[in-house]
């Protein structure tokens, strides 16, 4: 039995359409939230091992009639087919540029969460025509150097073992429910029991929705071998960084450093939350996004 979403009522009030489109030889599934004639369109890119469901709490607070959100499943995750190339930052960047071009969204704001922040930054540095960028829980420094560097090294060993084992056993290890739950418990900061149940349920249901072992291993390698700071100096568009003061992946000091690497960047730090801003504090994140969109539209 699934846990009740505290954001369901808001989300149910938003017009939502499921669509699919061929991109670079494979099918990308995406969801459109809000009115098609909204003044602003935001394309959102979810994090590692997630799918479009992860950012729905933020979408629930963001779509107020003037914003339309386009939320694809990354290739190889959720309901999208794998790429016909490596699932690394260049591969995902090429896919994102093609996805935006295929849908005619050259004027769309582009948002990335966690691993999605690297994908978005990499794409923006190599030709994505986004006039404004938003990065939530951005990976601002190498994951192995973060506050949970030891846990990251354990994760490296976990994925290394999954790659070395026979296909069937390795695939089962990657989808092991106990390991997924341990990860979920470690990431959640909230003390609200109902919200923790919802977070764990979301991870139980969607964190193992990847197409095959190759996809998740390639994407994991990409997630620990690059970060948004690699691409920031090549990005001239205005950027909003939404960080957490208790992020286990990237410390706040690294977020301040990342801000200085962009040509124009604003940093908002949300207190008492870790790497799950999208689940635990979606309203403050949406408020920061709306303020950024309004300010940059005027300027």
C-alpha positions in Angstrom: 0.0 0.0 0.0 1.5 3.3 -1.1 1.9 6.3 1.4 -0.3 9.3 0.9 1.3 12.3 -0.8 1.0 15.5 1.1 1.1 17.3 -2.2 -1.6 15.2 -4.0 -4.4 17.8 -3.7 -2.3 20.5 -5.3 -1.0 18.3 -8.0 -4.5 16.9 -8.8 -5.7 20.5 -9.5 -3.1 20.9 -12.3 -4.0 19.9 -15.8 -1.5 17.1 -16.7 -0.9 15.3 -20.0 1.4 12.4 -20.7 3.3 12.5 -24.1 6.1 10.8 -25.9 8.5 11.9 -28.6 11.4 10.3 -30.5 14.7 11.8 -29.6 18.0 10.7 -31.1 16.5 7.3 -32.1 14.8 6.4 -28.9 11.5 7.3 -27.3 11.4 9.9 -24.5 8.3 10.0 -22.3 7.4 13.3 -20.7 4.6 14.9 -18.7 3.2 18.4 -19.3 1.8 20.2 -16.3 -0.2 23.4 -16.5 -1.8 25.4 -19.3 -0.3 25.2 -22.8 -0.6 28.9 -23.2 1.2 29.8 -20.0 3.6 32.8 -20.1 6.6 30.7 -18.9 7.6 27.2 -19.7 10.1 25.3 -17.5 11.8 22.1 -18.6 12.8 20.0 -15.5 15.4 17.3 -15.4 15.3 14.9 -12.4 18.1 13.3 -10.5 20.0 10.0 -10.6 17.9 6.8 -10.6 14.7 8.9 -10.3 12.0 9.7 -12.8 9.5 12.5 -13.4 7.6 11.8 -10.1 10.5 13.2 -8.0 10.0 16.8 -8.9 6.2 16.7 -8.7 6.0 18.3 -5.2 7.9 21.3 -6.6 5.7 21.4 -9.7 2.6 21.2 -7.4 3.6 24.5 -5.8 5.0 26.1 -8.9 2.2 25.7 -11.5 -0.2 28.6 -10.7 -1.7 29.2 -14.1 1.2 31.3 -15.5 3.8 28.5 -15.6 3.9 25.3 -17.7 6.3 22.5 -16.8 7.7 19.9 -19.1 9.0 16.9 -17.2 10.7 14.1 -19.1 12.0 10.8 -17.7 15.8 10.7 -18.4 16.6 8.2 -21.1 17.0 4.7 -19.5 15.0 5.7 -16.4 11.3 5.7 -15.7 9.4 5.1 -19.0 11.9 6.5 -21.4 14.0 4.2 -23.6 17.8 4.1 -23.2 20.0 6.2 -25.5 21.9 4.7 -28.4 25.1 6.0 -26.8 26.7 6.2 -23.4 24.6 7.5 -20.6 27.2 10.1 -19.5 27.2 13.8 -19.3 28.0 14.4 -23.0 25.3 11.8 -24.0 22.6 13.3 -21.7 23.6 16.8 -22.8 23.2 15.9 -26.4 19.8 14.3 -25.6 18.6 17.4 -23.7 19.6 19.8 -26.5 17.7 17.5 -29.0 14.7 17.2 -26.7 14.3 20.9 -26.3 14.8 21.5 -30.0 12.3 18.8 -31.0 9.6 20.4 -28.8 10.5 23.9 -30.0 11.3 25.1 -26.5 14.3 27.4 -27.2 12.8 30.0 -24.9 12.1 27.6 -22.0 13.7 28.0 -18.6 15.6 24.7 -17.8 15.8 23.3 -14.3 17.9 20.4 -13.0 17.9 18.6 -9.6 21.0 16.9 -8.3 22.5 14.8 -11.1 20.1 16.7 -13.3 22.0 19.9 -12.4 25.2 18.4 -14.0 23.2 17.4 -17.1 21.6 20.9 -17.4 24.9 22.7 -16.8 26.8 20.4 -19.3 24.1 21.0 -21.9 24.0 24.8 -21.3 27.8 24.9 -21.7 27.6 23.1 -25.1 24.8 25.0 -26.9 21.5 24.5 -25.0 19.7 27.8 -25.8 18.1 28.2 -22.4 17.7 31.9 -21.4 17.6 31.1 -17.7 18.7 28.1 -15.6 17.7 26.8 -12.2 19.7 24.2 -10.3 18.2 22.5 -7.2 20.6 20.7 -4.8 23.3 21.3 -7.4 26.3 19.0 -7.4 28.8 21.8 -6.9 31.9 19.8 -6.2 33.2 16.2 -6.7 30.8 13.9 -4.8 33.8 12.0 -3.3 34.9 15.2 -1.6 31.5 16.0 0.0 30.4 15.7 3.6 29.4 12.1 2.9 32.6 11.1 1.0 32.9 7.8 2.9 29.3 6.9 2.0 30.0 7.9 -1.6 33.0 5.6 -1.7 30.7 2.8 -0.3 28.4 3.6 -3.2 31.2 3.3 -5.6 32.0 -0.1 -4.3 28.4 -1.1 -4.4 28.1 -0.2 -8.1 31.5 -1.7 -8.8 30.3 -5.0 -7.3 27.0 -4.8 -9.3 29.1 -4.4 -12.5 31.4 -7.4 -11.7 28.7 -9.9 -10.8 26.8 -12.0 -13.3 24.1 -9.9 -15.1 21.1 -11.4 -13.2 22.7 -11.1 -9.8 24.2 -7.7 -10.4 20.8 -6.4 -11.6 19.1 -7.8 -8.5 21.7 -6.1 -6.3 21.0 -2.7 -7.9 17.3 -3.1 -7.2 17.7 -4.5 -3.7 14.9 -3.0 -1.6 16.9 -3.0 1.7 19.7 -1.0 0.1 17.2 1.5 -1.4 15.6 1.9 2.0 19.0 2.5 3.8 19.7 5.2 1.2 16.3 6.8 1.7 16.7 6.8 5.5 20.2 8.4 5.2 19.0 11.2 2.9 15.8 12.2 4.7 16.1 15.0 7.2 12.5 15.6 8.1 11.1 14.4 11.5 7.5 14.3 10.2 6.6 10.7 10.2 4.0 11.0 7.4 6.5 12.9 5.2 9.2 10.3 5.8 6.8 7.5 4.9 6.0 9.4 1.7 9.7 9.8 0.8 10.5 6.1 1.5 7.5 5.1 -0.6 8.6 7.3 -3.5 12.1 5.7 -3.4 10.6 2.2 -3.1 8.4 2.7 -6.1 10.6 4.7 -8.5 14.3 4.5 -7.5 14.7 1.2 -9.3 12.8 2.1 -12.4 15.8 1.9 -14.8 15.9 -0.1 -18.0 19.0 -2.2 -17.4 22.3 -2.5 -15.6 24.4 -0.7 -18.3 22.3 2.4 -18.0 22.5 2.8 -14.2 26.2 2.0 -14.1 27.1 4.5 -16.8 24.9 7.2 -15.2 26.5 6.5 -11.7 30.0 6.8 -13.2 28.9 10.1 -14.7 27.5 11.4 -11.4 30.7 10.9 -9.5 33.1 11.9 -12.2 31.7 15.4 -13.0 29.9 18.3 -11.3 28.3 21.6 -12.2 31.5 23.6 -11.5 33.2 22.1 -14.5 30.7 23.9 -16.8 29.8 27.1 -14.9 32.5 29.3 -16.4 31.0 28.6 -19.9 27.5 29.7 -19.0 26.4 33.3 -19.4 22.6 32.9 -18.8 21.2 34.0 -15.4 21.3 31.0 -12.9 19.4 30.4 -9.7 21.0 28.0 -7.3 18.7 26.5 -4.6 20.9 24.7 -2.0 20.3 23.1 1.4 22.3 23.9 4.5 22.4 20.2 5.5 23.1 18.7 2.1 25.0 15.4 2.5 26.4 15.5 -1.1 27.6 19.1 -1.4 28.5 21.4 1.5 27.2 25.0 1.5 30.7 26.4 1.1 31.0 24.6 -2.2 27.6 26.2 -3.3 29.0 29.6 -2.6 32.1 28.8 -4.6 29.9 27.5 -7.5 28.0 30.8 -7.4 31.2 32.8 -8.1 32.0 30.6 -11.2 28.8 31.6 -13.1 28.6 34.9 -14.9 25.3 35.7 -13.2 24.1 33.6 -10.4 21.8 33.9 -7.3 22.1 31.5 -4.4 19.2 30.6 -2.1 20.0 28.3 0.8 17.1 26.6 2.5 17.6 25.7 6.2 17.0 22.4 8.0 16.9 20.2 4.8 19.4 18.0 3.0 19.6 16.6 -0.5 15.8 16.1 -0.8 14.6 19.7 -1.2 12.1 18.5 -3.8 10.4 16.3 -1.2 10.9 18.1 2.1 10.7 21.8 1.2 9.1 22.1 -2.2 7.2 25.3 -1.4 10.3 27.4 -0.4 11.9 26.1 -3.6 8.9 27.1 -5.7 8.8 30.5 -4.0 12.4 31.1 -4.9 11.8 30.0 -8.5 8.9 32.3 -8.9 10.9 35.2 -7.5 13.8 34.5 -9.8 11.5 34.2 -12.9 9.8 37.5 -12.1 13.1 39.3 -11.4 14.8 38.0 -14.5 11.8 38.7 -16.7 11.9 42.4 -15.6 15.6 42.6 -16.3 
